[in-house]
Amino acid sequence: MKIRTKVIVLFSAISIAYIVSFALYVSYFTKDSLQTKFYHRLEENATIVGNHIIQNDAYNNKVYYEVTRKYLRQLSEGKDYLLRIVKGHTDLRYKPNLPLPEGFYEEAIVNGKAQFLHDRTSYVAQFFVDSLHKENLLVISAGIDEYGHEEQQILDHTLISGGLLAIMVVILLSFYFANRLLAPIKAINTELTQVDISNLNKRVKNKYSNDDDEIGILISNFNAMMKRLDISVKSQQSFIGNASHSLRTPLTIIGGEAELALHHLDKNHEAYYSVEAIAKHASKMNLIINNLLLLSRTGFEGKIESKQWIRIDELLYDVQKSEKSMNPDCEIFLDFSHIPEDSSEMNIFVNPDLFYIAFSNIVSNACKYGDKKMVTISLVCHENLVVVKISDHGIGIPLHDQPHIFDSFYRASNVGAIYGNGLGLVLAKHIFELHHAILSVSSIENKGTSVSVYIPK
């Protein structure tokens, strides 16, 4: 999950939780307050009714009816129940048909009053000690708080609509703040796409924050790292170039002198084998140095010069011819059975020298590790793509070695005494990547290796 999404989700979730919690808090305590007030009204009503029944005088009759008229709207669908209780007892002679629990009546008699809510109907019981009559009086007032329920519904609707509106605002704000917070990082990422091995002098500009905040410090540290990396890469490039050039001259002299000595030595001479080994290894070291030079140039500069349109079939034919001259025992078959009739469809825009080296390295590997079996080079042309496939039926690459085949100087564990320097495939991959081509390798140990190159037109 991206940081932007995490910020939006987290900010929205926390804000929504607060909004919902606040709405539930207001709704619950408003409902509780309205219910408590209605209980007080029922209690006042029960008190007036009880006093009226006990005293039964004209003044109280007048007060009773005035109060009844006053509370009539608030106590709609209400009713009063009058129960006589034998003095000194807590049980009832008969119980009204009301949905009240057993302990309700005893609680009212013992404590003087009791409250109970069933569905929407509220019940309040008030106990009176009647000194004017033989039995005490228990008044139960019941009613439905229509006004309170309406107020609660209006409040709940307001909280829901307001909460939904607030949630929408919070989500919009979360998008806004996430974009504002991550704008510097997005800008940094955009600028970083312009940085590669050939453009290490690129520096990120701080446009969205102060130099002293976290983003500013991050940009400053990144620019400092890029500066150190630029110096290190240039030093490495200079070292490889200078070392390769310095080594090339003495190696050329050694190889030349060894070749000259071989011409003047008889093959039966005891030094002939040693001089021949010197000439062979000098040639191999010269090849390694040339590969290092080419690898450093393509890898560090990151650009291709002298590109031109060439025919891929002609290039592959030259590679086959050159490799046959170097490895006469290797049989190389060019499979051009799928090439198009229009030769222009085989044209690619590349540096021919680099492509020649890349394919030569791959074919050379196929010959060396092909167990002296036929190497097949096939060519297929598509509308926007040219596919070259080089296959052998040799020793293959062990599965545990395959993740490392593009590491410099790495050689598979099953190559034995077969000579190699571990640079050919690495160099080929670099060259193809610089031309935006894709190189893929599939191999099965003891069955062979197949190298496919996908070249855009």
C-alpha positions as CSV (number, residue, x, y, z in Angstrom):
1,M,0.0,0.0,0.0
2,K,1.4,3.4,-0.9
3,I,2.1,6.0,1.8
4,R,-0.5,8.3,0.2
5,T,-3.2,5.7,0.6
6,K,-2.1,4.9,4.1
7,V,-2.3,8.6,5.1
8,I,-5.8,8.9,3.6
9,V,-7.1,5.8,5.2
10,L,-5.6,6.5,8.6
11,F,-6.7,10.1,8.7
12,S,-10.2,9.3,7.5
13,A,-10.5,6.3,9.9
14,I,-9.5,8.3,12.9
15,S,-11.7,11.3,12.0
16,I,-14.7,9.1,11.2
17,A,-14.2,7.2,14.5
18,Y,-14.3,10.6,16.4
19,I,-17.4,11.8,14.5
20,V,-19.3,8.6,15.0
21,S,-18.3,8.4,18.7
22,F,-19.4,12.0,19.2
23,A,-22.7,11.4,17.5
24,L,-23.4,8.3,19.6
25,Y,-22.4,10.2,22.8
26,V,-24.8,13.1,22.0
27,S,-27.6,10.8,20.9
28,Y,-27.3,8.6,24.0
29,F,-27.1,11.3,26.6
30,T,-29.9,13.4,24.9
31,K,-32.1,10.3,25.0
32,D,-31.2,9.7,28.6
33,S,-31.9,13.3,29.5
34,L,-35.3,13.4,27.8
35,Q,-36.2,10.1,29.5
36,T,-35.2,11.5,32.9
37,K,-37.3,14.6,32.3
38,F,-40.3,12.6,31.3
39,Y,-39.9,10.4,34.4
40,H,-40.1,13.6,36.5
41,R,-43.3,14.7,34.7
42,L,-44.8,11.3,35.4
43,E,-43.7,11.5,39.0
44,E,-45.2,15.0,39.4
45,N,-48.4,13.7,37.8
46,A,-48.5,10.7,40.2
47,T,-47.9,13.0,43.2
48,I,-50.8,15.3,42.2
49,V,-53.1,12.3,41.6
50,G,-52.2,10.7,44.8
51,N,-52.6,13.8,46.9
52,H,-55.9,14.4,45.2
53,I,-57.2,10.9,46.0
54,I,-56.0,11.1,49.6
55,Q,-57.2,14.6,50.5
56,N,-60.2,14.8,48.1
57,D,-61.0,18.5,48.7
58,A,-62.2,21.1,46.3
59,Y,-59.0,23.0,46.1
60,N,-57.1,19.9,45.2
61,N,-59.8,19.0,42.7
62,K,-59.2,22.3,41.0
63,V,-55.4,21.9,41.0
64,Y,-55.7,18.3,39.7
65,Y,-57.7,19.3,36.7
66,E,-55.5,22.3,36.0
67,V,-52.4,20.1,36.1
68,T,-54.1,17.4,34.0
69,R,-54.9,20.0,31.3
70,K,-51.4,21.3,31.5
71,Y,-49.7,17.9,31.0
72,L,-52.3,16.4,28.8
73,R,-50.3,17.0,25.6
74,Q,-47.1,15.8,27.1
75,L,-48.7,12.7,28.7
76,S,-50.5,11.5,25.6
77,E,-51.9,8.0,25.7
78,G,-51.2,8.0,29.4
79,K,-53.1,6.4,32.2
80,D,-53.1,6.4,36.0
81,Y,-53.5,3.2,38.0
82,L,-54.6,3.4,41.6
83,L,-53.8,0.5,43.9
84,R,-54.6,0.1,47.6
85,I,-52.0,-1.5,49.8
86,V,-52.8,-3.0,53.2
87,K,-50.8,-1.1,55.8
88,G,-47.7,-3.0,56.9
89,H,-47.7,-5.2,53.8
90,T,-45.7,-5.0,50.6
91,D,-47.8,-7.4,48.5
92,L,-50.8,-6.5,46.3
93,R,-54.2,-7.9,46.6
94,Y,-54.5,-7.8,42.8
95,K,-52.1,-6.7,40.1
96,P,-53.1,-4.7,37.1
97,N,-52.4,-6.2,33.6
98,L,-49.2,-4.3,33.0
99,P,-45.9,-5.4,31.6
100,L,-44.0,-4.7,34.8
101,P,-41.5,-7.0,36.5
102,E,-42.3,-8.5,39.9
103,G,-39.9,-6.4,41.8
104,F,-41.3,-3.2,40.5
105,Y,-44.2,-3.0,43.0
106,E,-42.1,-4.0,46.0
107,E,-39.4,-1.5,45.1
108,A,-42.1,1.3,44.9
109,I,-43.6,0.3,48.3
110,V,-40.2,0.0,50.0
111,N,-38.4,3.0,48.4
112,G,-41.4,5.2,47.9
113,K,-41.1,5.2,44.0
114,A,-40.0,3.1,41.1
115,Q,-39.4,3.6,37.3
116,F,-39.6,1.3,34.4
117,L,-39.5,1.6,30.6
118,H,-41.3,-0.9,28.3
119,D,-40.9,-0.3,24.6
120,R,-41.9,3.3,24.3
121,T,-44.1,3.4,27.4
122,S,-42.7,4.8,30.6
123,Y,-44.0,3.8,34.1
124,V,-43.6,5.6,37.3
125,A,-45.0,4.4,40.6
126,Q,-45.4,6.6,43.7
127,F,-46.3,5.3,47.1
128,F,-48.4,7.3,49.6
129,V,-49.0,6.7,53.3
130,D,-52.7,7.4,53.6
131,S,-53.5,8.4,57.2
132,L,-57.1,9.3,56.3
133,H,-58.0,5.8,55.1
134,K,-57.5,2.2,56.2
135,E,-55.1,1.4,53.3
136,N,-52.1,3.1,51.8
137,L,-52.1,4.2,48.1
138,L,-49.9,3.3,45.2
139,V,-50.3,5.4,42.1
140,I,-48.8,4.2,38.8
141,S,-48.6,6.8,36.0
142,A,-47.9,5.6,32.5
143,G,-47.3,7.6,29.4
144,I,-45.5,7.8,26.1
145,D,-43.2,10.8,25.6
146,E,-44.3,11.7,22.0
147,Y,-42.6,15.0,22.2
148,G,-39.3,13.5,23.5
149,H,-39.4,10.8,20.8
150,E,-39.9,13.4,18.1
151,E,-37.1,15.5,19.5
152,Q,-34.9,12.4,19.6
153,Q,-35.7,11.4,16.0
154,I,-35.0,15.0,14.8
155,L,-31.7,15.0,16.7
156,D,-30.7,11.5,15.3
157,H,-31.6,12.6,11.7
158,T,-29.5,15.7,12.2
159,L,-26.6,13.8,13.6
160,I,-26.7,11.3,10.8
161,S,-26.9,13.9,8.0
162,G,-24.4,16.1,9.7
163,G,-22.1,13.1,10.3
164,L,-22.3,12.0,6.7
165,L,-21.5,15.5,5.6
166,A,-18.6,15.7,8.0
167,I,-17.3,12.3,6.8
168,M,-17.3,13.5,3.2
169,V,-15.5,16.7,4.2
170,V,-13.0,14.6,6.2
171,I,-12.3,12.3,3.2
172,L,-11.8,15.3,0.9
173,L,-9.5,16.9,3.4
174,S,-7.6,13.7,3.8
175,F,-6.9,13.6,0.0
176,Y,-5.9,17.3,0.1
177,F,-3.5,17.0,3.0
178,A,-2.1,13.7,1.7
179,N,-1.3,15.4,-1.6
180,R,0.2,18.4,0.2
181,L,2.3,16.3,2.5
182,L,3.6,14.0,-0.2
183,A,4.0,16.6,-2.9
184,P,7.8,17.0,-2.0
185,I,8.3,13.3,-2.1
186,K,6.5,13.0,-5.5
187,A,8.6,15.9,-6.8
188,I,11.8,14.1,-5.6
189,N,10.7,10.8,-7.3
190,T,10.1,12.7,-10.5
191,E,13.6,14.2,-10.5
192,L,15.1,10.9,-9.5
193,T,13.9,9.3,-12.7
194,Q,16.3,11.6,-14.5
195,V,19.3,10.2,-12.6
196,D,21.3,7.3,-14.1
197,I,24.9,6.2,-14.2
198,S,25.7,8.7,-16.9
199,N,24.0,11.6,-15.1
200,L,25.2,11.5,-11.5
201,N,25.7,15.2,-11.4
202,K,22.0,15.7,-11.1
203,R,20.9,17.4,-7.9
204,V,17.4,17.5,-6.4
205,K,16.0,21.0,-5.9
206,N,14.0,21.8,-2.7
207,K,10.9,23.6,-3.9
208,Y,8.3,22.6,-1.3
209,S,9.9,22.9,2.2
210,N,12.5,24.6,4.3
211,D,16.1,23.4,4.5
212,D,15.7,22.6,8.2
213,D,12.6,20.4,8.1
214,E,12.6,16.6,7.5
215,I,12.1,16.9,3.7
216,G,14.8,19.5,3.4
217,I,17.3,17.3,5.4
218,L,16.4,14.3,3.2
219,I,17.0,16.3,0.0
220,S,20.3,17.6,1.4
221,N,21.5,14.2,2.4
222,F,20.5,12.7,-1.0
223,N,22.4,15.4,-2.9
224,A,25.4,14.8,-0.7
225,M,25.2,11.1,-1.4
226,M,24.9,11.8,-5.1
227,K,28.0,13.9,-5.0
228,R,30.0,11.2,-3.2
229,L,28.7,8.6,-5.7
230,D,29.6,10.8,-8.7
231,I,33.1,11.1,-7.4
232,S,33.4,7.4,-6.7
233,V,32.0,6.3,-10.2
234,K,34.3,8.7,-12.0
235,S,37.2,7.5,-10.0
236,Q,36.3,3.9,-10.8
237,Q,35.8,4.7,-14.5
238,S,39.1,6.5,-14.6
239,F,40.8,3.6,-12.8
240,I,39.4,0.9,-15.2
241,G,40.2,2.9,-18.3
242,N,43.7,3.8,-17.2
243,A,44.5,0.3,-15.9
244,S,43.2,-1.3,-19.1
245,H,45.1,1.0,-21.3
246,S,48.3,0.5,-19.2
247,L,48.0,-3.2,-19.3
248,R,47.1,-3.5,-23.0
249,T,50.6,-2.3,-24.2
250,P,52.7,-4.8,-22.2
251,L,50.3,-7.6,-23.0
252,T,50.5,-6.9,-26.7
253,I,54.3,-6.9,-26.5
254,I,54.3,-10.2,-24.5
255,G,51.9,-11.8,-27.0
256,G,53.8,-10.5,-30.0
257,E,57.2,-11.7,-28.6
258,A,55.7,-15.1,-27.7
259,E,54.3,-15.5,-31.2
260,L,57.6,-14.5,-32.7
261,A,59.4,-17.0,-30.5
262,L,57.0,-19.8,-31.5
263,H,58.0,-19.2,-35.2
264,H,61.6,-19.8,-34.4
265,L,61.2,-22.7,-32.0
266,D,60.8,-26.3,-33.0
267,K,57.7,-27.9,-31.6
268,N,59.9,-30.5,-29.9
269,H,61.8,-27.9,-28.1
270,E,61.3,-28.1,-24.3
271,A,60.4,-24.3,-24.2
272,Y,57.8,-24.5,-27.0
273,Y,54.9,-25.5,-24.7
274,S,55.7,-22.7,-22.2
275,V,55.9,-20.0,-24.9
276,E,52.7,-21.3,-26.4
277,A,51.0,-21.1,-23.0
278,I,52.3,-17.5,-22.6
279,A,50.9,-16.5,-26.0
280,K,47.6,-18.1,-25.4
281,H,47.1,-16.6,-21.9
282,A,48.3,-13.2,-23.1
283,S,45.6,-13.3,-25.8
284,K,43.0,-14.3,-23.2
285,M,44.0,-11.4,-20.9
286,N,43.9,-9.0,-23.8
287,L,40.3,-10.2,-24.5
288,I,39.4,-9.6,-20.8
289,I,40.9,-6.1,-20.9
290,N,39.0,-5.3,-24.1
291,N,35.8,-6.5,-22.5
292,L,36.5,-4.4,-19.3
293,L,37.1,-1.3,-21.4
294,L,33.9,-1.9,-23.4
295,L,31.9,-2.6,-20.3
296,S,33.2,0.5,-18.5
297,R,32.5,2.7,-21.5
298,T,28.9,1.4,-22.1
299,G,28.1,1.1,-18.4
300,F,29.4,4.5,-17.2
301,E,28.5,6.6,-20.2
302,G,25.0,5.1,-20.5
303,K,24.7,6.2,-24.2
304,I,25.2,4.7,-27.6
305,E,26.9,6.5,-30.4
306,S,27.3,5.7,-34.2
307,K,23.9,4.0,-34.4
308,Q,22.8,3.1,-37.9
309,W,20.3,0.9,-39.8
310,I,21.6,-2.6,-40.3
311,R,20.2,-6.0,-41.4
312,I,20.1,-8.4,-38.5
313,D,20.5,-11.4,-40.7
314,E,23.7,-10.1,-42.2
315,L,25.1,-9.3,-38.7
316,L,24.3,-12.9,-37.6
317,Y,25.9,-14.3,-40.7
318,D,29.1,-12.4,-39.9
319,V,29.0,-13.6,-36.3
320,Q,28.6,-17.2,-37.5
321,K,31.5,-16.8,-40.0
322,S,33.8,-15.3,-37.3
323,E,33.0,-17.9,-34.7
324,K,33.5,-20.8,-37.2
325,S,37.0,-19.5,-37.9
326,M,37.9,-19.4,-34.2
327,N,36.1,-22.7,-33.3
328,P,36.3,-24.9,-36.4
329,D,34.9,-27.8,-34.5
330,C,31.7,-26.0,-33.6
331,E,28.7,-26.5,-35.9
332,I,26.6,-23.4,-36.1
333,F,23.3,-23.5,-38.0
334,L,21.4,-20.4,-39.1
335,D,17.7,-21.0,-39.1
336,F,16.3,-18.2,-41.4
337,S,13.1,-20.2,-42.3
338,H,10.9,-17.6,-40.7
339,I,12.4,-14.4,-42.1
340,P,10.0,-12.2,-44.1
341,E,10.1,-11.7,-47.9
342,D,10.5,-8.0,-47.4
343,S,14.2,-7.6,-46.3
344,S,13.5,-4.1,-44.9
345,E,11.5,-5.8,-42.0
346,M,14.9,-7.1,-40.7
347,N,16.4,-3.7,-40.3
348,I,17.3,-2.5,-36.8
349,F,18.8,0.8,-35.6
350,V,21.8,-0.1,-33.5
351,N,25.5,0.3,-33.1
352,P,26.7,-2.6,-35.3
353,D,30.1,-3.0,-33.5
354,L,28.5,-3.3,-30.1
355,F,25.8,-5.7,-31.4
356,Y,28.4,-7.8,-33.1
357,I,30.4,-8.1,-29.9
358,A,27.2,-9.0,-27.9
359,F,26.1,-11.7,-30.2
360,S,29.6,-13.0,-30.6
361,N,29.9,-13.5,-26.9
362,I,26.6,-15.4,-26.7
363,V,27.5,-17.6,-29.7
364,S,31.0,-18.2,-28.3
365,N,29.4,-19.3,-25.0
366,A,27.1,-21.7,-26.9
367,C,30.0,-23.2,-28.7
368,K,32.2,-23.5,-25.6
369,Y,29.5,-25.0,-23.3
370,G,27.5,-26.8,-26.1
371,D,29.3,-30.1,-25.6
372,K,30.4,-30.1,-29.3
373,K,26.8,-30.3,-30.5
374,M,25.0,-28.1,-33.0
375,V,24.3,-24.5,-32.1
376,T,21.2,-23.0,-33.7
377,I,20.6,-19.3,-34.4
378,S,17.0,-18.6,-35.3
379,L,15.5,-15.4,-36.5
380,V,11.8,-14.3,-36.3
381,C,10.6,-10.8,-37.4
382,H,7.4,-9.3,-36.0
383,E,5.7,-6.0,-36.7
384,N,7.6,-4.0,-34.1
385,L,10.1,-6.6,-32.8
386,V,12.9,-8.8,-34.0
387,V,13.6,-12.0,-32.0
388,V,16.9,-13.8,-32.1
389,K,17.2,-17.1,-30.3
390,I,20.5,-18.9,-29.8
391,S,20.2,-22.5,-28.5
392,D,22.7,-25.3,-27.7
393,H,22.4,-28.8,-26.3
394,G,25.3,-28.7,-23.9
395,I,26.0,-28.8,-20.2
396,G,23.3,-26.2,-19.3
397,I,23.3,-24.0,-16.2
398,P,22.5,-25.5,-12.7
399,L,19.4,-24.1,-11.2
400,H,21.2,-22.6,-8.2
401,D,23.6,-20.7,-10.5
402,Q,21.0,-19.2,-12.7
403,P,20.2,-16.1,-10.5
404,H,23.9,-15.1,-10.7
405,I,24.6,-15.5,-14.4
406,F,24.6,-11.7,-14.9
407,D,27.1,-11.0,-12.1
408,S,30.5,-9.9,-13.3
409,F,33.2,-12.7,-13.3
410,Y,30.7,-15.3,-12.0
411,R,30.9,-18.7,-13.6
412,A,28.6,-21.7,-13.2
413,S,29.7,-24.5,-10.9
414,N,29.7,-27.1,-13.7
415,V,32.0,-25.5,-16.3
416,G,35.0,-27.5,-15.1
417,A,38.2,-26.7,-17.1
418,I,36.4,-24.8,-19.9
419,Y,38.0,-21.4,-20.2
420,G,35.9,-18.3,-19.5
421,N,36.1,-15.0,-17.6
422,G,32.5,-14.4,-16.6
423,L,32.2,-11.1,-18.6
424,G,30.7,-12.1,-21.9
425,L,27.1,-12.5,-20.9
426,V,27.3,-9.4,-18.6
427,L,28.7,-7.3,-21.5
428,A,26.0,-8.6,-23.9
429,K,23.2,-7.7,-21.4
430,H,24.6,-4.2,-21.0
431,I,24.8,-3.6,-24.7
432,F,21.2,-4.9,-25.3
433,E,19.8,-2.8,-22.4
434,L,21.5,0.3,-23.8
435,H,19.6,-0.4,-27.1
436,H,16.3,-1.1,-25.1
437,A,16.5,-4.7,-26.1
438,I,15.6,-7.5,-23.7
439,L,17.9,-10.6,-23.1
440,S,16.4,-13.7,-21.4
441,V,18.1,-17.0,-20.6
442,S,16.5,-20.3,-20.0
443,S,18.5,-23.4,-19.2
444,I,18.2,-27.0,-17.9
445,E,21.3,-28.7,-16.6
446,N,22.7,-31.3,-18.9
447,K,20.1,-30.5,-21.6
448,G,21.2,-27.2,-22.9
449,T,20.7,-23.4,-22.8
450,S,18.5,-21.0,-24.8
451,V,19.3,-17.3,-25.0
452,S,16.6,-15.0,-26.5
453,V,17.1,-11.4,-27.5
454,Y,14.0,-9.2,-28.2
455,I,15.1,-6.2,-30.3
456,P,12.7,-3.3,-30.9
457,K,12.6,-1.9,-34.4
